[in-house]
């Protein structure tokens, strides 16, 4: 099974959503589930936290340090890439 979380509200100073995802990452550590998280960032990069793979997509800067995705197309490309890796 593969689970993908996509959120625009995740950064160093964020609260509830980041906390939720951090707890989910810990909970999934010993489960046979691939976990993917897609978040906005300064530049495109991929990294892992535990067994969770993060896709950080280049995004627009907004108020309060938040960022917002530039393109739904990039999000769809991540989904397609991950679908291919699962099948």
Phi and psi in degrees as a GROMACS rama.xvg file:
@    title "Ramachandran Plot"
@    xaxis  label "Phi"
@    yaxis  label "Psi"
@TYPE xy
-128.905  136.061  UNK-2
-123.374  129.63  UNK-3
-119.932  126.204  UNK-4
-108.132  133.011  UNK-5
-125.574  122.539  UNK-6
-145.807  140.49  UNK-7
-89.5219  -8.41327  UNK-8
-109.73  66.315  UNK-9
-143.959  113.289  UNK-10
-159.389  -178.935  UNK-11
-55.3812  -34.8135  UNK-12
-100.442  3.31676  UNK-13
-72.8713  167.038  UNK-14
-117.281  -95.1893  UNK-15
-58.7218  -45.7391  UNK-16
-67.9617  -43.3283  UNK-17
-63.0532  -43.5465  UNK-18
-61.1596  -44.2976  UNK-19
-57.9918  -47.2948  UNK-20
-68.1653  -37.6872  UNK-21
-62.354  -41.887  UNK-22
-66.6221  -37.9165  UNK-23
-64.3892  -42.0108  UNK-24
-58.4355  -45.7612  UNK-25
-62.3743  -44.2744  UNK-26
-64.3444  -35.0929  UNK-27
-81.4769  -7.43268  UNK-28
-50.6882  -41.4634  UNK-29
-107.026  17.3249  UNK-30
-103.162  147.996  UNK-31
-81.6699  55.0215  UNK-32
-127.46  127.787  UNK-33
-81.111  128.31  UNK-34
-116.609  127.762  UNK-35
-121.466  137.444  UNK-36
-126.128  129.784  UNK-37
-113.499  121.588  UNK-38
-135.905  159.498  UNK-39
-79.1726  151.354  UNK-40
-154.72  -175.822  UNK-41
-71.8103  -42.0985  UNK-42
-137.413  163.328  UNK-43
-70.9664  127.61  UNK-44
-158.663  158.721  UNK-45
-127.626  137.363  UNK-46
-155.179  168.855  UNK-47
-120.542  148.637  UNK-48
-128.313  111.307  UNK-49
63.585  -124.923  UNK-50
-99.0035  2.6149  UNK-51
-91.2903  133.294  UNK-52
-99.1327  126.925  UNK-53
-103.261  134.912  UNK-54
-111.025  115.819  UNK-55
-103.405  120.474  UNK-56
-105.65  137.341  UNK-57
-53.5969  129.062  UNK-58
-141.811  165.108  UNK-59
-75.6422  140.97  UNK-60
-80.7164  139.519  UNK-61
-127.4  -175.41  UNK-62
-64.8381  143.141  UNK-63
75.9068  18.5233  UNK-64
85.1096  -5.54291  UNK-65
-74.7487  159.308  UNK-66
-131.928  161.658  UNK-67
-135.355  140.15  UNK-68
-52.8192  140.192  UNK-69
-79.3107  -31.7084  UNK-70
-150.757  128.619  UNK-71
-66.1517  -28.7011  UNK-72
-57.2335  -42.5008  UNK-73
-64.1061  -38.7424  UNK-74
-64.0096  -44.7981  UNK-75
-62.0609  -35.1496  UNK-76
-64.8893  -39.5692  UNK-77
-62.8364  -46.2986  UNK-78
-58.9973  -46.188  UNK-79
-63.4727  -42.8169  UNK-80
-60.0957  -43.9445  UNK-81
-71.9854  -32.9588  UNK-82
-62.0638  -42.9993  UNK-83
-63.4276  -39.2229  UNK-84
-70.4573  -19.8453  UNK-85
-88.4667  -35.2052  UNK-86
